Amino acid sequence: MTSASVLPARLAASFLDDPAVRAVFDAVGVAGDEVRIIGGAVRDAILGRNPREIDYATTALPATVARRGEAAGMRAVPTGIDHGTVTLVTDGRPFEVTTLREDVETDGRHAVVRFGRDWTADALRRDFSINALSVEADGTLHDPAGGYGDILNRRIRFIGDADTRIAEDRLRLLRFFRFHAQLGFGAFDADGLSAAIRARAGLRDLAAERIGQEMRKLLLGSHAVPVVAAMQDAGILEVVLGIAYPVQLRRLVAFEAAAEIDARFTRRLAALGARVVEDVDRVALRLRLSNAERDGMAAAVTASTRLDPPPPPDELRRAAYQLGAEGIAGGLAQAVATGGGPILPWVAAFRSIQDWPVPQLPVSGADLLAAGMRPGPAIGAVLRTLEEWWIGEGFAPDRVALIRRMQQIVASQQ
C-alpha cells in the first residue's frame, strides 16, 4: 500500500450535497439511529466517477425506515424487506436503505441473516474491500476492511479468506471478474484468482438467472475482453457457457469501437458463445435468456452468413430492407466476430447502411383488391412478386410504376 493511500478524514463527493440524498439522511438518521451511504457509490466517488445508484445502510430496523420515510413525504417500497431493505422514493428517485446485518448461516447460495447495529461486522460480511467503505452525511469516511488503499492501487480483494467468502456465496466468484470488467482494474489478486479457480465447479449449483445477471454486467464492462480471456484461461468460462470464443468477442468489441456503436449484451454474448444457431440455444438455456433475447441472437447468427464477406451495396441494402435496422446491425456484428481478416470492410458496410432510410413498399393488398383481384392467398403472392421486382430495381420504382406493374401481373392471371 502506498503512502498516498492514507484514509482521508472526509470524502469530497458531490452527491453529499444532493437535496434528495440529504433528505434520506435527515429522515432515517434520527432518534439515536445512524445512517451512511455505503458500497459502490463511495467507491466510485473515490475513483472520480459519478455513481449510478446510491445505497444506504442504517441501524434502524426496516419498519422504522419505512415509517420515517413516509413521515418525511417519501414513498416506502419493501423491495427486500426479509433481508432488511426498504426503497425510499423521493423526488422521483429510488434509494435502497438496508438495515445492518450479520450472517447466521450460509450455504453458498443463500444466507440467513439477523439485523444488528455493528458497522464493522456489517462491513466485514461483504464481498470485497472496495465495497465495504461507508460515508456519513458530513463526509466522514469509514474503511474497516482497508478498501481505500485497494481502490487507489486498483486491486479487487476479497475481505478475509477468499475461499471462505466464495463458499458463503458462490456468485462472488463471478462478481470478482465482473468488477474487473467494469472498473478496468489491473492484475488479478493472486489469492482471489486461485480461490475462484478452486471453486469454479460450484457455479453449476447456482440458478441460471443469477449467473445470467452477472454475465450481463460483465460483458457490458469496458474491460470485458481481457477479463473474459482470463476466465477462459482459468477454466471458469467453460463452466458458465460451455464452448466459448473469446477471440470473437475481441473482434466484435473492436468493431464497436471503430463503428462507434453502443455495446449490446446480446450481441456480445452471441459473439462470445455462438457460431451456429444451436450454440444460441445452448447459451440461452445456460443463462435463462428471454425468448426475445434468444430469438435476436439466433437471427443475428443466421443473418451473419449472408454478410460474410461484406456484400456489395445493392445486396447490403436488400439485407437491410429485409432484416431491419436492428437485424442488419446484429448480423454485421456477428459476421465481424466470426469472420476473418480486417474489420474495416464491415465498418464501412455498417456506416454506409447506418443512415440509409429503409423504404416501404408503396403498394398494398388494398391496391390489388381495387384492381379487381379477389381476397385470398393470391394477393400475398402477387405482393411478393412486386416486392422482389422492386428490390431488384434498387427500390427505385415509385408507386405509379408499381401500380402499372401490378396491373400487368393481374391482367396476365385473368
Secondary structure, 3 states (H helix, E strand, C coil): CCHHHCCCCECCCHHHHCHHHHHHHHHHCCCCCCEEEECHHHHHHHCCCCCCCCEEEECCCHHHHHHHHHHCCCEEEEEEHHHCEEEEEECCEEEEEEECEEEEEECECCEEEEECCCHHHHHHCCCEHHHCCEECCCCEEECCCCHHHHHHCCCCCECCCHHHHHHHECHHHHHHHHHHHHHCCCCCCHHHHHHHHHHHHHHHHCCHHHHHHHHHHHHCCCCHHHHHHHHHHCCHHHHHHCCCCHHHHHHHHHHHHHHCCCCCHHHHHHHHHCCCHHHHHHHHHHHCCCHHHHHHHHHHHHHHCCCCCCCCHHHHHHHHHHHHHHHHHHHHHHHHHHCCCCCHHHHHHHHHHHCCCCCCCCCCHHHHHHCCCCCCHHHHHHHHHHHHHHHHCCCCCCHHHHHHHHHHHHHHHC
